[in-house]
Amino acid sequence: MWTDLGISVLNGMFGDYLRDRGNGLAIDMAFYHRNRPLPLTAESLYQAHPHPTTKLCILLHGLGCNEGVWAFRDAAQRYPETSYGTLLQKEFGYTPFYVRYNTGLPIAENGKGLAALLDELLACYPVGIAEIVLIGHSMGGLVLRSACHYGTQRQSPWVGKVGQAFYLGTPHDGADLEKLGHVATAVLHAVPNPITRLIGTILNQRSQGVKDLRSGRLLDDAPDTLGPNGEPAVPWLASAHHYLIVGTLTRDSQHVAARLFGDALVRPPQENTFKPGVNVKLFRRMHHLKLAHDPRVYRQIKRWCGSDLKRS
Amino acid sequence: MSRLSLQQARGLKDLIQETVEAGASAIEKVHQDIACQPFAVLKKINVIAVPVQAIETVHQTITGGVYTSVRTVNRIAGVLATQVLNRLEEHGDTAEGSQAGGPAGEDPQYPAVNAPRRRLSE
């Protein structure tokens, strides 16, 4: 478990370098089951999920993590036996699929990879699929949006099945820590001193995935998260309901620390970046990682899932 | 128990080796940049310019030698580590050839995609 987590952290920091060098530590995107890659064949899927349902839940972790981030901490188990995926399976019949990927790669590249992976899953899934729910934590939410964009472009059949997308602590407006890192690197390089330049060069070795978080960049050819008129550069998938779950470190969401630091890594998004009707829920005293495995967050997801099922 | 595949162990070895190589070169450059500043000032004083130049040359030779030694030791360590990993891989192939089934402790139900051939206990 710790080895896998260490490798995931390394991929988050230098994943593009590892991939370009053909390094054995680079992670290939795949669905994981019991800490092993799940081959996309009908037989393997049957072995992993002996009772496949017509509803799927796809879970995508964030930067430097793996699917272990979904495991409820009180479970103290190696594999994500209790997670939003397993709970949704138990209560609503969604068959969960956990993606592990190289978070150091550009978000757009992971988006394309996920779109293709979901195409493969649909091609070999043993029963017809009626609905797909997407859950992304942090960077995972951006990869989901990117995948929806590229999936729409290639007219992937899974895109039309996506009913709901949940974004947990996703930096749709960009991550302040990376913005700070970008400025720090520029300043360190500008100072005419060999030591500061060296520190700047070391800082600049961070992966493209991390750098993409600066503006929440989802596409190869759209460098910013907002268009010229403040509209999202990548439209939200029109056919799906979108739900944003964000956290703040403080009890008071209007506290200056909450507005500056949000959940320690991501601030609540600005309203103009999501379409009208997008639901947002803010959890107080909830740090960034906890958003991926907290009973209160699950209750909110369950509530939204339940209300959507009633509507349909 | 967490385990590291041979492929990952090779990757880790490569990453450490590349980091030491790049780190030694970067620090050497910073070292030389900083060291040349007082020498440049002292060389402007005509009476001591010649001995200062000689001292700077000696300094550059010694520091260059030290950093070259670091890189050389790093490369030798890398070669040795590669040989150890090759041995382990050969040994693993032999063991797997004589014993049916996947590596111990793995779930044969879920064969890995691009599965590493052998795993090392951490």
Interface residues (C-beta under 8 A of the other chain):
Chain A: M1 W2 T3 D4 I7 L10 F14 L18 R21 N23 G24 L25 A26 D28 A30 H33 R34 R36 P37 L38 P39 S44 Q47 A48 P194 I195 R197 L198 T201 I202
Chain B: S2 R3 L4 S5 L6 Q7 Q8 A9 R10 G11 L12 D14 L15 E18 A26 I27 K29 V30 D33 I34 E106 D107 Q109 Y110 P111 A112 V113 N114 P116 E122
